[in-house]
């Protein structure tokens, strides 16, 4: 019986059925001035600027909330109605370890109506993770959500830094999720 239980546990570990999934460390609704609880009950923090004493925040940029715009066929439309743009980075203080990062985007600026009008790249901890991102093109149109997932980000100095590199026009982001295992 004991050998059978050990074999079952080993098989569960191989396929990832341990009962322990990823834990959300941060959920940030970039550009939003208030917290947001989505339809699943997940809480998204309001955006804030990085300061010396803050455990996280944005380095530069401006924020905007789009009033009167709708994000069709989206379970979390409010995430995409606020954005931070023209920022240098977001920085998070984290325990050393391995994380997954989900970056949420939607092109909601009415001045951008065709591909190529906003193109930028994203580095995480100095490594290029998303090169020449054209949200409008990749999402398939205006006000359509796009999520880029960057897996296996290793933090060794207690900081996770997401940098935005301007290409054409200002970078923008709508939400950030950081998950630990």
C-alpha positions as CSV (number, residue, x, y, z in Angstrom):
1,X,0.0,0.0,0.0
2,X,2.8,2.4,0.9
3,X,4.6,1.8,-2.5
4,X,1.3,2.4,-4.3
5,X,0.7,5.8,-2.5
6,X,4.3,6.9,-3.3
7,X,3.8,6.0,-7.0
8,X,0.6,8.0,-7.1
9,X,2.2,11.0,-5.5
10,X,5.2,10.8,-7.9
11,X,2.8,10.6,-10.9
12,X,0.8,13.6,-9.5
13,X,4.0,15.6,-9.2
14,X,5.0,14.8,-12.8
15,X,1.7,16.1,-14.2
16,X,1.5,19.0,-11.8
17,X,-1.5,17.7,-9.8
18,X,-0.2,18.8,-6.4
19,X,-3.1,20.9,-5.3
20,X,-0.8,23.9,-5.2
21,X,-1.2,26.3,-8.1
22,X,0.4,29.6,-8.7
23,X,-0.3,32.4,-6.2
24,X,-1.0,35.9,-7.3
25,X,1.5,38.2,-5.7
26,X,0.4,41.4,-7.5
27,X,-2.5,42.4,-9.7
28,X,-2.3,46.0,-10.8
29,X,-4.9,47.9,-12.9
30,X,-2.5,50.3,-14.5
31,X,-3.8,53.8,-14.8
32,X,-6.7,53.2,-12.5
33,X,-7.2,55.5,-9.5
34,X,-9.2,52.9,-7.5
35,X,-9.2,49.2,-6.7
36,X,-11.2,46.9,-9.0
37,X,-12.8,43.6,-8.1
38,X,-13.5,41.6,-11.3
39,X,-16.3,39.1,-11.9
40,X,-14.3,36.3,-10.4
41,X,-13.7,38.2,-7.2
42,X,-10.1,38.9,-8.0
43,X,-8.9,42.2,-6.5
44,X,-6.8,44.5,-8.8
45,X,-4.8,47.3,-7.1
46,X,-5.1,50.9,-8.1
47,X,-2.0,52.2,-10.0
48,X,0.6,54.3,-8.2
49,X,4.0,55.9,-8.7
50,X,7.2,54.3,-7.5
51,X,8.7,56.0,-4.4
52,X,11.7,55.0,-2.2
53,X,9.4,53.5,0.5
54,X,6.8,51.9,-1.8
55,X,7.2,48.1,-2.5
56,X,6.0,48.7,-6.0
57,X,5.0,51.3,-8.5
58,X,5.5,53.0,-11.9
59,X,8.6,54.9,-12.9
60,X,7.2,57.9,-14.8
61,X,4.4,58.1,-17.3
62,X,0.9,59.4,-17.3
63,X,-2.4,57.8,-16.7
64,X,-5.8,58.0,-18.4
65,X,-9.2,56.3,-17.9
66,X,-11.3,55.9,-21.0
67,X,-14.9,57.0,-20.3
68,X,-17.7,55.9,-22.7
69,X,-15.6,53.2,-24.4
70,X,-16.6,49.5,-24.2
71,X,-14.4,46.4,-24.5
72,X,-16.6,43.8,-26.1
73,X,-16.5,40.1,-25.4
74,X,-14.2,40.6,-22.4
75,X,-14.7,39.1,-18.9
76,X,-12.7,41.9,-17.3
77,X,-13.5,45.0,-19.4
78,X,-12.6,47.5,-16.7
79,X,-8.9,46.4,-16.8
80,X,-8.6,47.8,-20.3
81,X,-10.4,51.1,-19.8
82,X,-7.5,52.6,-17.8
83,X,-3.9,52.7,-18.9
84,X,-0.5,54.1,-18.0
85,X,1.5,55.4,-21.0
86,X,5.0,56.9,-21.7
87,X,6.4,55.2,-18.5
88,X,10.0,54.0,-18.2
89,X,9.2,51.0,-16.0
90,X,7.3,49.3,-13.2
91,X,9.3,47.9,-10.3
92,X,8.2,45.4,-7.7
93,X,9.9,44.3,-4.5
94,X,9.6,40.5,-4.3
95,X,11.2,37.6,-2.5
96,X,13.9,35.9,-4.6
97,X,12.4,33.1,-6.6
98,X,10.7,32.4,-10.0
99,X,7.7,34.2,-11.2
100,X,5.3,34.4,-14.2
101,X,4.3,37.8,-15.4
102,X,1.2,38.6,-17.4
103,X,1.1,41.9,-19.2
104,X,-2.4,43.1,-20.3
105,X,-2.8,45.5,-23.3
106,X,-5.5,47.0,-25.5
107,X,-5.1,49.9,-27.9
108,X,-7.8,52.4,-26.7
109,X,-6.4,55.7,-27.9
110,X,-8.7,56.9,-30.7
111,X,-5.7,58.5,-32.5
112,X,-4.3,55.0,-33.2
113,X,-6.6,53.3,-35.8
114,X,-4.1,51.3,-37.9
115,X,-1.2,49.0,-37.2
116,X,2.2,50.6,-36.9
117,X,1.1,53.7,-35.0
118,X,2.3,52.4,-31.6
119,X,5.2,49.9,-31.4
120,X,7.3,49.2,-28.3
121,X,9.2,46.5,-26.6
122,X,9.3,45.1,-23.0
123,X,12.2,44.0,-21.0
124,X,11.9,42.2,-17.7
125,X,15.0,42.3,-15.4
126,X,17.1,43.5,-18.3
127,X,16.0,40.6,-20.7
128,X,14.0,41.4,-23.8
129,X,10.7,39.5,-23.4
130,X,8.4,41.2,-25.9
131,X,10.0,42.8,-29.0
132,X,8.3,45.3,-31.3
133,X,4.8,44.9,-29.9
134,X,2.1,46.4,-32.0
135,X,-1.0,45.9,-29.8
136,X,-3.5,47.0,-32.4
137,X,-2.1,44.6,-34.9
138,X,-1.6,41.6,-32.6
139,X,-4.9,41.9,-30.8
140,X,-6.7,42.1,-34.2
141,X,-8.2,45.6,-33.8
142,X,-9.1,48.6,-31.6
143,X,-10.2,48.0,-28.0
144,X,-9.4,44.3,-28.1
145,X,-7.5,42.8,-25.2
146,X,-4.1,41.1,-25.6
147,X,-2.3,39.3,-22.8
148,X,1.5,38.5,-23.1
149,X,2.7,35.9,-20.6
150,X,6.4,35.8,-19.6
151,X,7.2,32.6,-17.7
152,X,10.0,31.7,-15.5
153,X,11.3,35.2,-14.5
154,X,14.0,34.7,-11.9
155,X,14.4,37.3,-9.2
156,X,17.8,37.2,-7.4
157,X,18.1,40.7,-5.9
158,X,14.6,41.2,-4.5
159,X,13.4,43.3,-7.5
160,X,11.4,42.6,-10.6
161,X,11.6,45.4,-13.1
162,X,9.4,45.7,-16.2
163,X,10.9,48.2,-18.6
164,X,9.2,49.7,-21.6
165,X,11.3,50.6,-24.7
166,X,9.8,53.2,-27.0
167,X,9.8,52.4,-30.7
168,X,7.0,54.3,-32.5
169,X,4.9,56.5,-30.1
170,X,4.7,55.9,-26.4
171,X,4.4,52.5,-24.7
172,X,1.2,51.7,-22.9
173,X,0.0,49.0,-20.5
174,X,-3.4,48.3,-18.9
175,X,-2.7,45.7,-16.2
176,X,0.0,43.6,-14.7
177,X,-0.2,40.2,-12.9
178,X,2.7,38.6,-11.1
179,X,2.4,35.0,-10.0
180,X,4.7,32.9,-7.8
181,X,5.0,29.1,-7.5
